[in-house]
Amino acid sequence: MGVELFKLDANYWGTLKGSRYQRGATGVEAYRLGMAAINEGAGDALVLGCNAPMWPSLGLVDAMRVSDDVERNIHRFEQIAKETFYRSWQHQRLWLIDPDCATFTSLPNQGTDRQAYEFHRDVLLASGGLLLSGDPLPELTPFAQETLMHLVARQKQTNNASVFTSLSLNHSTLKLSEERRLHCLFHYDDDVNEYTLTTEFPSDWYDFWTGEKLNDDPMQIQIVPVNRGLSSRAIVSIVHLSDD
């Protein structure tokens, strides 16, 4: 048919109690029969399940939404971040994870500030998985365009999800190459407003989005300030190769 992706929404309703053609089938059995039929019809196309029951969907979707629906709202961005990060272990084990759409452009009836969009972009940078734009293409701002270009470049390097150092969800790392590591920092409250990053070897440190170099001499330790409240930073460490 020429269709490469089928996005199925509200899958959960397929498991609810009700009258069914095949009497005696449980909600989960009926759901899996229906999904099997959809997969047969979809052929080689990618099947994405949204608002779907996770365990009943095992083996029947290629990708799974792991968060609530996105809204251009700082509180929803925080909610989506935590839902996605806590489920990131599923990525490439059970299916590809979908953190929902990338939204960086305000609409007349829905919008937020630049810091909230910067937090959202760092969430998508850290999570990997599907990258789907949810903004009207003719209305993309320069910020949105540049952000999408960086995210696409990251996906081309690796689709892996970054790995968090603890359940506090403050710091995750991702290997970009033998010399380059991505560090994503997420701050959720008004307490400490700086983080200490370390590497095994002396490294140069750069802001991922601007390319600004943060150190003078190669260092194994880099202190990174963040804004108080809900905020984030994305830092790249590059191992300093000696000229010797």
C-alpha positions as CSV (number, residue, x, y, z in Angstrom):
1,M,0.0,0.0,0.0
2,G,3.0,2.3,0.3
3,V,2.3,2.9,4.0
4,E,5.4,2.6,6.2
5,L,4.0,3.4,9.6
6,F,0.6,2.7,11.2
7,K,0.0,4.7,14.4
8,L,-2.7,2.9,16.4
9,D,-4.3,5.0,19.2
10,A,-6.5,4.2,22.2
11,N,-5.6,0.5,21.9
12,Y,-6.5,0.0,25.5
13,W,-10.2,0.1,24.7
14,G,-9.8,-3.1,22.8
15,T,-9.3,-5.0,26.1
16,L,-12.3,-3.7,27.9
17,K,-15.3,-5.9,28.8
18,G,-18.0,-6.1,26.1
19,S,-19.8,-8.3,23.6
20,R,-17.5,-10.1,21.1
21,Y,-17.9,-12.3,18.1
22,Q,-15.8,-15.0,19.7
23,R,-17.7,-15.8,22.9
24,G,-15.6,-16.7,25.9
25,A,-12.6,-14.8,24.9
26,T,-11.1,-12.6,27.6
27,G,-10.3,-8.9,26.9
28,V,-6.6,-9.7,26.5
29,E,-7.3,-12.7,24.2
30,A,-9.6,-10.6,22.0
31,Y,-7.1,-7.7,21.9
32,R,-4.3,-10.0,20.8
33,L,-6.4,-11.6,18.1
34,G,-7.3,-8.2,16.8
35,M,-3.7,-7.0,16.9
36,A,-2.6,-10.1,15.1
37,A,-5.1,-9.4,12.3
38,I,-3.8,-5.8,12.0
39,N,-0.2,-7.0,11.8
40,E,-1.1,-9.4,9.0
41,G,-2.7,-6.5,7.1
42,A,0.1,-4.1,7.8
43,G,2.7,-6.4,6.3
44,D,6.2,-5.0,6.6
45,A,5.0,-1.6,7.9
46,L,6.0,-0.4,11.3
47,V,3.2,-0.7,13.9
48,L,3.1,1.9,16.7
49,G,0.8,1.3,19.7
50,C,-0.4,4.4,21.6
51,N,-2.4,4.4,24.8
52,A,-2.0,0.7,24.6
53,P,-1.9,-2.1,27.3
54,M,1.8,-2.8,27.4
55,W,2.1,-6.5,28.5
56,P,-0.8,-7.7,26.3
57,S,0.9,-5.9,23.3
58,L,4.2,-7.9,23.6
59,G,5.2,-9.2,20.2
60,L,2.4,-7.3,18.4
61,V,3.8,-3.8,18.0
62,D,7.2,-2.6,16.7
63,A,7.0,0.6,18.8
64,M,5.2,1.6,22.0
65,R,4.2,5.0,23.3
66,V,5.5,5.1,26.9
67,S,4.2,8.4,28.0
68,D,1.0,10.5,28.2
69,D,0.0,12.7,25.2
70,V,2.3,15.7,24.8
71,E,1.1,19.2,25.5
72,R,3.0,22.4,25.2
73,N,3.0,22.8,29.0
74,I,5.9,22.6,31.4
75,H,4.1,20.3,33.8
76,R,3.3,17.9,31.0
77,F,6.9,18.0,29.7
78,E,8.0,17.0,33.2
79,Q,5.4,14.2,33.4
80,I,6.4,12.8,30.0
81,A,10.1,13.0,30.9
82,K,9.7,10.8,34.0
83,E,7.4,8.4,32.4
84,T,9.8,7.9,29.5
85,F,12.9,7.7,31.6
86,Y,11.5,5.1,33.9
87,R,10.5,3.0,30.9
88,S,13.6,3.5,28.8
89,W,14.9,0.0,29.7
90,Q,12.2,-1.3,27.3
91,H,13.9,0.4,24.3
92,Q,15.2,-2.2,21.8
93,R,14.4,-5.0,24.3
94,L,10.6,-5.1,24.0
95,W,10.1,-2.5,21.2
96,L,11.2,0.9,20.2
97,I,10.0,3.5,22.7
98,D,8.0,6.5,21.7
99,P,8.1,9.5,24.0
100,D,5.4,11.2,21.9
101,C,5.9,14.1,19.5
102,A,8.6,16.7,19.4
103,T,6.8,20.1,20.0
104,F,8.9,23.2,20.0
105,T,6.5,25.8,18.5
106,S,3.6,27.4,20.4
107,L,0.1,27.4,19.0
108,P,-2.6,30.1,19.5
109,N,-4.3,28.0,22.1
110,Q,-1.3,26.1,23.5
111,G,2.2,27.3,24.3
112,T,4.9,27.7,26.9
113,D,8.3,29.5,27.3
114,R,11.7,28.8,25.9
115,Q,13.1,27.1,29.0
116,A,10.3,24.6,28.9
117,Y,11.0,23.8,25.2
118,E,14.7,23.4,26.0
119,F,13.8,20.9,28.8
120,H,11.6,19.0,26.3
121,R,14.3,18.8,23.7
122,D,16.8,17.4,26.2
123,V,14.3,14.8,27.2
124,L,14.0,13.7,23.5
125,L,17.8,13.9,23.2
126,A,18.3,11.5,26.2
127,S,15.5,9.1,25.4
128,G,16.2,8.0,21.8
129,G,13.4,6.0,20.3
130,L,11.0,7.4,17.8
131,L,11.4,11.0,16.7
132,L,8.2,12.4,15.3
133,S,7.5,16.1,14.8
134,G,4.2,17.4,16.2
135,D,4.5,21.0,15.1
136,P,2.9,22.5,12.0
137,L,5.7,22.4,9.4
138,P,4.9,25.8,7.8
139,E,5.1,27.4,11.3
140,L,8.4,25.9,12.6
141,T,10.4,28.6,14.4
142,P,14.2,28.8,13.8
143,F,14.6,27.3,17.3
144,A,12.4,24.3,16.3
145,Q,14.2,23.8,13.0
146,E,17.6,23.8,14.6
147,T,16.5,21.6,17.4
148,L,15.1,19.0,15.0
149,M,18.3,19.0,12.9
150,H,20.4,18.3,16.0
151,L,18.0,15.5,17.1
152,V,18.0,13.9,13.7
153,A,21.9,14.0,13.7
154,R,21.9,12.3,17.2
155,Q,19.5,9.6,15.9
156,K,21.9,8.9,13.0
157,Q,24.8,8.4,15.4
158,T,22.9,6.1,17.7
159,N,19.2,5.3,18.5
160,N,20.1,4.0,21.9
161,A,18.6,5.5,25.0
162,S,20.9,7.2,27.5
163,V,21.4,5.4,30.8
164,F,20.6,7.1,34.1
165,T,23.0,6.8,37.0
166,S,20.2,6.6,39.6
167,L,16.4,6.7,40.0
168,S,16.6,10.4,40.8
169,L,16.7,10.8,37.0
170,N,19.1,13.7,37.3
171,H,22.0,12.5,35.1
172,S,22.2,10.1,32.2
173,T,25.0,9.2,29.8
174,L,25.2,8.0,26.3
175,K,28.2,6.8,24.3
176,L,28.3,8.6,21.0
177,S,31.7,7.3,19.9
178,E,34.9,6.0,21.4
179,E,35.9,9.5,22.5
180,R,32.6,11.3,22.9
181,R,30.1,10.9,25.7
182,L,26.7,12.7,26.0
183,H,25.7,13.8,29.5
184,C,22.1,14.9,30.0
185,L,21.2,16.7,33.3
186,F,17.7,17.2,34.5
187,H,16.7,19.4,37.5
188,Y,13.3,19.2,39.0
189,D,13.3,21.5,42.1
190,D,14.7,24.6,43.7
191,D,17.5,22.9,45.6
192,V,21.1,22.5,44.3
193,N,21.7,24.2,41.0
194,E,25.0,22.6,39.8
195,Y,26.2,19.1,39.0
196,T,29.7,17.6,38.9
197,L,30.5,15.5,35.9
198,T,33.5,13.1,35.7
199,T,35.3,11.1,33.1
200,E,38.0,8.4,33.2
201,F,40.5,10.5,31.2
202,P,41.2,14.2,30.8
203,S,38.5,15.6,28.4
204,D,37.2,18.7,26.8
205,W,33.7,19.7,27.6
206,Y,31.1,21.3,25.3
207,D,27.5,22.4,25.4
208,F,25.7,20.0,23.0
209,W,23.4,22.6,21.5
210,T,25.7,25.6,21.1
211,G,29.1,24.0,20.8
212,E,30.5,26.3,23.5
213,K,33.6,24.9,25.1
214,L,33.2,24.9,28.9
215,N,36.8,24.3,30.0
216,D,40.3,25.8,29.3
217,D,42.5,22.8,29.9
218,P,41.5,19.1,29.6
219,M,39.9,18.0,32.8
220,Q,38.4,14.8,34.3
221,I,35.9,16.9,36.4
222,Q,33.5,19.5,35.1
223,I,31.0,21.5,37.2
224,V,27.9,22.4,35.3
225,P,25.4,25.0,36.6
226,V,21.7,24.6,35.8
227,N,18.8,27.0,36.4
228,R,16.7,26.4,39.5
229,G,13.3,24.8,39.0
230,L,12.5,22.6,36.1
231,S,15.6,22.8,33.8
232,S,18.2,20.8,32.0
233,R,21.6,20.8,30.2
234,A,23.2,18.6,27.6
235,I,27.0,18.3,27.7
236,V,29.4,16.4,25.5
237,S,32.8,15.2,26.9
238,I,35.5,14.4,24.4
239,V,38.6,12.6,25.5
240,H,41.7,14.7,25.0
241,L,44.1,12.9,22.7
242,S,47.7,13.7,23.4
243,D,50.0,14.8,20.6
244,D,52.7,12.5,21.8
